[in-house]
Amino acid sequence: MADPINPGDDAAPGTPGTGEDVCRRCNGSGQIDGGECPICGGTGTVIEGIGGG
């Protein structure tokens, strides 16, 4: 089964041209106000496009 895409992800994990980065909302903790971060889905990381162009 494929990894879920969280609201803060630009693409699915493993997509060419992307990389993992620390979630800016929860600073990598996966938690906000004692609950799961809604941006990273509690993982503490997001998938972002890399490079430019």
DRENDRENZA-471765 format. One record per atom (N, C-alpha, C): atom name; residue in three letters; chain; x, y, z. Coordinates in nm, 3 decimals. Atoms other than C-alpha are relative to their C-alpha. Layout:
DRENDRENZA-471765
(node CA, ALA, A, (X, Y, Z)),
...
END
This chain:
DRENDRENZA-471765
(node N, MET, A, (0.085, -0.119, 0.000)),
(node CA, MET, A, (0.000, 0.000, 0.000)),
(node C, MET, A, (0.089, 0.124, 0.000)),
(node N, ALA, A, (-0.077, -0.125, 0.012)),
(node CA, ALA, A, (0.128, 0.350, -0.086)),
(node C, ALA, A, (-0.010, 0.080, 0.129)),
(node N, ASP, A, (0.002, -0.088, -0.116)),
(node CA, ASP, A, (0.222, 0.596, 0.186)),
(node C, ASP, A, (-0.104, 0.109, -0.023)),
(node N, PRO, A, (0.102, -0.105, 0.017)),
(node CA, PRO, A, (-0.054, 0.850, 0.253)),
(node C, PRO, A, (0.064, 0.135, -0.027)),
(node N, ILE, A, (-0.043, -0.137, 0.025)),
(node CA, ILE, A, (-0.020, 1.206, 0.132)),
(node C, ILE, A, (-0.068, 0.088, 0.104)),
(node N, ASN, A, (0.052, -0.090, -0.102)),
(node CA, ASN, A, (-0.059, 1.459, 0.411)),
(node C, ASN, A, (-0.023, 0.138, -0.059)),
(node N, PRO, A, (0.028, -0.132, 0.055)),
(node CA, PRO, A, (-0.191, 1.815, 0.362)),
(node C, PRO, A, (0.123, 0.084, -0.031)),
(node N, GLY, A, (-0.121, -0.078, 0.022)),
(node CA, GLY, A, (0.161, 1.961, 0.382)),
(node C, GLY, A, (0.092, -0.055, -0.108)),
(node N, ASP, A, (-0.084, 0.061, 0.102)),
(node CA, ASP, A, (0.304, 1.726, 0.118)),
(node C, ASP, A, (-0.028, 0.060, -0.138)),
(node N, ASP, A, (0.014, -0.045, 0.138)),
(node CA, ASP, A, (0.371, 1.854, -0.235)),
(node C, ASP, A, (-0.028, -0.118, -0.093)),
(node N, ALA, A, (0.015, 0.119, 0.083)),
(node CA, ALA, A, (0.371, 1.497, -0.370)),
(node C, ALA, A, (0.009, -0.123, 0.088)),
(node N, ALA, A, (-0.011, 0.126, -0.073)),
(node CA, ALA, A, (0.367, 1.132, -0.266)),
(node C, ALA, A, (0.146, -0.030, 0.030)),
(node N, PRO, A, (-0.137, 0.039, -0.030)),
(node CA, PRO, A, (0.678, 0.997, -0.093)),
(node C, PRO, A, (0.061, -0.082, -0.113)),
(node N, GLY, A, (-0.070, 0.073, 0.105)),
(node CA, GLY, A, (0.936, 0.870, -0.343)),
(node C, GLY, A, (-0.016, 0.059, -0.139)),
(node N, THR, A, (0.018, -0.063, 0.129)),
(node CA, THR, A, (0.822, 1.098, -0.625)),
(node C, THR, A, (0.131, 0.065, -0.043)),
(node N, PRO, A, (-0.124, -0.064, 0.047)),
(node CA, PRO, A, (1.124, 1.201, -0.837)),
(node C, PRO, A, (-0.009, 0.152, 0.010)),
(node N, GLY, A, (-0.004, -0.145, -0.012)),
(node CA, GLY, A, (1.228, 1.561, -0.775)),
(node C, GLY, A, (-0.054, 0.052, 0.131)),
(node N, THR, A, (0.047, -0.041, -0.131)),
(node CA, THR, A, (1.105, 1.563, -0.415)),
(node C, THR, A, (0.093, -0.052, 0.108)),
(node N, GLY, A, (-0.077, 0.044, -0.115)),
(node CA, GLY, A, (1.261, 1.522, -0.074)),
(node C, GLY, A, (-0.076, 0.026, 0.128)),
(node N, GLU, A, (0.064, -0.013, -0.130)),
(node CA, GLU, A, (1.167, 1.499, 0.290)),
(node C, GLU, A, (0.059, 0.121, 0.073)),
(node N, ASP, A, (-0.044, -0.116, -0.077)),
(node CA, ASP, A, (1.185, 1.812, 0.509)),
(node C, ASP, A, (-0.077, 0.002, 0.131)),
(node N, VAL, A, (0.065, -0.015, -0.129)),
(node CA, VAL, A, (1.095, 1.898, 0.867)),
(node C, VAL, A, (-0.125, 0.086, -0.016)),
(node N, CYS, A, (0.124, -0.077, 0.003)),
(node CA, CYS, A, (0.737, 2.018, 0.908)),
(node C, CYS, A, (0.021, 0.132, 0.071)),
(node N, ARG, A, (-0.018, -0.133, -0.058)),
(node CA, ARG, A, (0.743, 2.393, 0.971)),
(node C, ARG, A, (-0.104, 0.032, 0.106)),
(node N, ARG, A, (0.108, -0.029, -0.095)),
(node CA, ARG, A, (0.416, 2.391, 1.164)),
(node C, ARG, A, (0.031, -0.054, 0.139)),
(node N, CYS, A, (-0.026, 0.062, -0.130)),
(node CA, CYS, A, (0.520, 2.149, 1.440)),
(node C, CYS, A, (0.150, -0.012, 0.031)),
(node N, ASN, A, (-0.146, 0.007, -0.015)),
(node CA, ASN, A, (0.900, 2.182, 1.397)),
(node C, ASN, A, (0.052, -0.142, 0.014)),
(node N, GLY, A, (-0.046, 0.138, 0.002)),
(node CA, GLY, A, (0.931, 1.808, 1.343)),
(node C, GLY, A, (-0.048, -0.087, 0.114)),
(node N, SER, A, (0.047, 0.079, -0.115)),
(node CA, SER, A, (0.756, 1.696, 1.662)),
(node C, SER, A, (-0.119, -0.089, -0.037)),
(node N, GLY, A, (0.120, 0.076, 0.036)),
(node CA, GLY, A, (0.441, 1.570, 1.487)),
(node C, GLY, A, (-0.120, 0.034, 0.087)),
(node N, GLN, A, (0.107, -0.033, -0.094)),
(node CA, GLN, A, (0.233, 1.727, 1.765)),
(node C, GLN, A, (-0.024, 0.152, 0.004)),
(node N, ILE, A, (0.040, -0.139, -0.018)),
(node CA, ILE, A, (0.042, 2.056, 1.798)),
(node C, ILE, A, (-0.104, 0.001, 0.113)),
(node N, ASP, A, (0.094, -0.013, -0.113)),
(node CA, ASP, A, (-0.132, 2.146, 2.126)),
(node C, ASP, A, (-0.047, -0.135, 0.052)),
(node N, GLY, A, (0.033, 0.131, -0.055)),
(node CA, GLY, A, (-0.120, 1.784, 2.245)),
(node C, GLY, A, (-0.068, -0.095, -0.096)),
(node N, GLY, A, (0.062, 0.086, 0.100)),
(node CA, GLY, A, (-0.267, 1.642, 1.925)),
(node C, GLY, A, (0.087, -0.012, -0.123)),
(node N, GLU, A, (-0.074, 0.023, 0.125)),
(node CA, GLU, A, (-0.148, 1.522, 1.586)),
(node C, GLU, A, (0.002, 0.126, -0.086)),
(node N, CYS, A, (-0.012, -0.116, 0.089)),
(node CA, CYS, A, (-0.017, 1.798, 1.358)),
(node C, CYS, A, (-0.083, -0.024, -0.126)),
(node N, PRO, A, (0.084, 0.018, 0.118)),
(node CA, PRO, A, (-0.271, 1.850, 1.078)),
(node C, PRO, A, (0.076, 0.016, -0.132)),
(node N, ILE, A, (-0.075, -0.022, 0.123)),
(node CA, ILE, A, (-0.002, 1.947, 0.826)),
(node C, ILE, A, (0.078, -0.124, -0.040)),
(node N, CYS, A, (-0.083, 0.116, 0.031)),
(node CA, CYS, A, (0.230, 1.646, 0.850)),
(node C, CYS, A, (-0.065, -0.133, 0.037)),
(node N, GLY, A, (0.068, 0.123, -0.039)),
(node CA, GLY, A, (-0.021, 1.395, 0.984)),
(node C, GLY, A, (0.068, -0.072, 0.115)),
(node N, GLY, A, (-0.066, 0.058, -0.116)),
(node CA, GLY, A, (0.191, 1.337, 1.294)),
(node C, GLY, A, (0.135, -0.060, -0.029)),
(node N, THR, A, (-0.129, 0.059, 0.036)),
(node CA, THR, A, (0.503, 1.229, 1.106)),
(node C, THR, A, (0.117, 0.092, 0.034)),
(node N, GLY, A, (-0.107, -0.096, -0.026)),
(node CA, GLY, A, (0.703, 1.547, 1.173)),
(node C, GLY, A, (0.075, 0.041, -0.126)),
(node N, THR, A, (-0.065, -0.034, 0.127)),
(node CA, THR, A, (0.807, 1.561, 0.807)),
(node C, THR, A, (-0.104, 0.021, -0.110)),
(node N, VAL, A, (0.082, -0.020, 0.118)),
(node CA, VAL, A, (0.660, 1.677, 0.477)),
(node C, VAL, A, (0.085, -0.030, -0.124)),
(node N, ILE, A, (-0.068, 0.025, 0.128)),
(node CA, ILE, A, (0.749, 1.591, 0.116)),
(node C, ILE, A, (-0.011, 0.128, -0.083)),
(node N, GLU, A, (-0.003, -0.126, 0.075)),
(node CA, GLU, A, (0.857, 1.898, -0.083)),
(node C, GLU, A, (0.076, -0.016, -0.130)),
(node N, GLY, A, (-0.073, -0.004, 0.124)),
(node CA, GLY, A, (0.970, 1.966, -0.435)),
(node C, GLY, A, (0.139, 0.058, 0.024)),
(node N, ILE, A, (-0.136, -0.051, -0.013)),
(node CA, ILE, A, (1.345, 2.021, -0.465)),
(node C, ILE, A, (0.048, 0.052, -0.135)),
(node N, GLY, A, (-0.054, -0.055, 0.124)),
(node CA, GLY, A, (1.550, 2.204, -0.720)),
(node C, GLY, A, (-0.069, 0.129, -0.035)),
(node N, GLY, A, (0.063, -0.123, 0.046)),
(node CA, GLY, A, (1.421, 2.490, -0.923)),
(node C, GLY, A, (-0.017, -0.005, -0.149)),
(node N, GLY, A, (0.010, 0.004, 0.143)),
(node CA, GLY, A, (1.360, 2.592, -1.264)),
(node C, GLY, A, (-0.110, 0.074, -0.049)),
END
